[in-house]
Amino acid sequence: MNIARTLERSAFYHPERTALIFKDQRWTYRQLDRAASSLASGLAGLGLTPGERIGLHLPNWPEFVLTYFAASKIGLVPISLNVVYRPDELGYIINDGEAAAVVTAEPVAANLPPRRDLPSVRSMIRVGGAGSDVDFRALSGDPGLRAIELDRSETAAILYTSATTGRPKGVMLTHENVVSNTSATTHHLRMTPDDRGLCALPLFHCFGQNFIMNALLNCGGTLVLQERFVLDDFTAAIGAHGVTLLYAVPTMYILMLSADMRRWDLSSLRLCFSAAASLPAEPERQWKQRTGHDIHQGYGLTECSPFASYNHDTAFRPGSIGTPIENVEMKVVDPATGQEVADGQLGEILIKGPNVMKGYFRNPEATAQAVRGGWLHSGDIGSRDADGYFYVVDRVKDMINISGFKVFPREVEEVLFLHPSVKEVAVLGMPDPVRGEAVKAFVVLKEGATADAEALRALCRDKVASYKVPEAIEFIPALPKSPTGKILKKDMRNPQ
């Protein structure tokens, strides 16, 4: 088994179909596969051998796609590197993963630490080349090279967690993990070679890498790649390229809803998808009202490749993360006892199936804590209804404890979203000397809109118990976010 075989298969069945679009560049499947094979030969010529790790420190460029599949063809393990990380952060991951090579590019290369601080790296490859670096474009060889056969349990990729607490951990996904998950994605989204998917989410993230890139190339569809999310460029690409699959995170939908949507051509869309963070109910309702499309939510973690549940291929239910995907089980348990709770009761969501990671790279203790008895412990609090649909309430670590009363931030956020002036909101617990914690809300208002803290508190008092009403409300121009649009509550708890 080898994940690169998905590209080879699509190149065999759909050689002249467009595989990749980036700006004014296009690749057919034949061209993309031959370019990846040629690059694979070049990488092997550097002395890189199966099982060694190669860091992908690249923006959303075609070079990321090429390097990923070239590495897989010869059994190298890509380590995805966040291009906005600083030298210390990148140095930790490259050294922890013992990367034998790193591929980088001029716009981001300055963020890498000096070579002397990366003892495992034998080859630094740069798009364009510079100084002693190997020139990416000089790496070439046999365009007919085929992917080597690997055991399904071999590591296919390592993606490091975003480190909301502690040091990042390297999630090892096997070829079986990735192949099973991308196959499930194409099945549940009913993807065909006629689909065109728009990706402005980073390919170094599991959502962009597996759910979008790998799934589209698996089904023979077209990957319309953008370097980053820029609202006008993103929405213009939908009409310009006849995009059928819209992939976004909640903050992207919120930004689109805050603009004049009448100027966009969305007629080609057949499915709108959201993941990576919980989708608030009010933006979900507004999107349906304005576009006629439901926002289909997916749920998962990097540790499960990432797809675990989907809402829904047959019976959509607003507000839900749906039901488990094929060959995957999910349940809700009491975090204290590990016992499964009744339908409708809150607990921790657990996941089991071929999508669950091999483990954390060289970290057996963390692996044993995360995966117990074959079940991945998600760290998310949620529930299941009587029909088997799952709902996420919040992260375990984000729960606020006020004198023993539990407050889930999302419940308060959903109420604040009802105010017409509110564009974005994040609720978290702040230390309180008497009650342990108190509720604080960080609010971003829509452009030109006004609201005061007392009006927002009054709205909350009408909807939730008094202890859930924010003690403090701080208006800020923007919420801190990760490259995937996930709100970074840790940065609000501990401002620099």
PyMOL commands that set and color helices and strands:
alter all, ss='L'
color gray80, all
select helices_A, chain A and resi 4-13+29-45+62-73+87-96+106-109+115-117+136-138+175-188+206-219+231-241+250-257+261-263+281-291+302-304+364-370+396-398+409-416+453-463+466-468+489-493
alter helices_A, ss='H'
color red, helices_A
select strands_A, chain A and resi 18-22+25-28+53-56+77-80+99-105+123-127+134-135+155-160+170-174+196-199+222-225+245-248+271-274+295-300+307-311+323-324+329-333+347-352+359-360+371-372+375-384+390-395+400-402+405-407+422-432+436-445+472-475
alter strands_A, ss='S'
color yellow, strands_A
deselect
rebuild
show_as cartoon
